[in-house]
Amino acid sequence: MNAMDLLLAGLLLGAALCLWRARAGPTPADRAVCVDILGILMVGFCAVLSARTGRDLYLAVGLSWALLSFVGSLALAKHLEGRRFDD
């Protein structure tokens, strides 16, 4: 098993633990943080996969995922705060 396989296994383990915590999280804020961390882990997964395969497509997917995760985190934070999206 090489270093890339260990990185991918670690990222998948982190994602599984994050999903478990999101399911067990007692408050919506805990779940929002877990979803945000899951997005960061998936961007890292795309970066490692791109380095392993040598394809640029995975970097584009990771960049798109990061942008959508950021916008989604902002929208969820506004929703949890009780504000409207146009405020």
C-alpha positions as CSV (number, residue, x, y, z in Angstrom):
1,M,0.0,0.0,0.0
2,N,1.5,3.3,-1.0
3,A,1.1,6.8,0.4
4,M,-1.7,7.8,-1.9
5,D,-3.8,4.8,-0.8
6,L,-3.2,5.7,2.8
7,L,-4.3,9.3,2.1
8,L,-7.5,8.1,0.4
9,A,-8.2,5.6,3.2
10,G,-7.8,8.4,5.8
11,L,-10.0,10.8,3.9
12,L,-12.7,8.1,3.6
13,L,-12.4,7.2,7.3
14,G,-12.8,10.9,8.1
15,A,-15.8,11.2,5.9
16,A,-17.4,8.2,7.5
17,L,-16.8,9.6,11.0
18,C,-18.2,12.9,9.8
19,L,-21.4,11.3,8.5
20,W,-21.8,9.4,11.8
21,R,-21.4,12.7,13.7
22,A,-23.9,14.4,11.5
23,R,-26.4,11.7,12.2
24,A,-25.8,11.8,15.9
25,G,-25.4,15.6,16.2
26,P,-27.9,17.0,18.7
27,T,-28.2,20.4,17.2
28,P,-28.6,21.7,13.7
29,A,-25.4,23.7,14.1
30,D,-23.5,20.5,14.8
31,R,-24.9,19.0,11.6
32,A,-24.0,22.2,9.6
33,V,-20.4,22.0,10.8
34,C,-20.3,18.3,9.8
35,V,-21.6,19.0,6.3
36,D,-19.0,21.8,5.9
37,I,-16.2,19.4,7.1
38,L,-17.5,16.7,4.7
39,G,-17.2,19.2,1.8
40,I,-13.6,20.0,2.8
41,L,-12.8,16.2,3.0
42,M,-14.3,15.7,-0.5
43,V,-12.2,18.5,-2.0
44,G,-9.1,16.8,-0.5
45,F,-10.3,13.5,-1.9
46,C,-10.5,15.1,-5.3
47,A,-7.1,16.6,-5.0
48,V,-5.5,13.3,-4.0
49,L,-7.3,11.5,-6.7
50,S,-6.1,14.0,-9.3
51,A,-2.5,13.6,-8.1
52,R,-2.8,9.8,-8.2
53,T,-4.4,9.6,-11.7
54,G,-2.8,12.7,-13.3
55,R,-6.1,14.0,-14.6
56,D,-7.1,17.7,-14.3
57,L,-10.8,16.8,-14.3
58,Y,-10.7,15.9,-10.6
59,L,-9.3,19.3,-9.7
60,A,-12.1,21.0,-11.6
61,V,-14.6,18.9,-9.7
62,G,-12.9,19.7,-6.4
63,L,-13.0,23.5,-7.1
64,S,-16.6,23.3,-8.1
65,W,-17.4,21.4,-4.9
66,A,-15.5,23.9,-2.8
67,L,-17.5,26.8,-4.3
68,L,-20.8,25.1,-3.8
69,S,-19.9,24.1,-0.3
70,F,-19.0,27.7,0.6
71,V,-22.3,29.1,-0.8
72,G,-24.3,26.3,0.9
73,S,-22.6,27.0,4.2
74,L,-23.5,30.7,4.0
75,A,-27.1,29.9,3.1
76,L,-27.4,27.4,5.9
77,A,-25.9,29.8,8.4
78,K,-28.4,32.4,7.4
79,H,-31.3,29.9,7.7
80,L,-30.1,28.8,11.1
81,E,-29.9,32.4,12.2
82,G,-33.5,32.9,11.2
83,R,-32.8,35.5,8.5
84,R,-34.0,35.6,5.0
85,F,-31.7,35.0,2.0
86,D,-32.0,38.6,0.7
87,D,-31.1,40.3,4.0
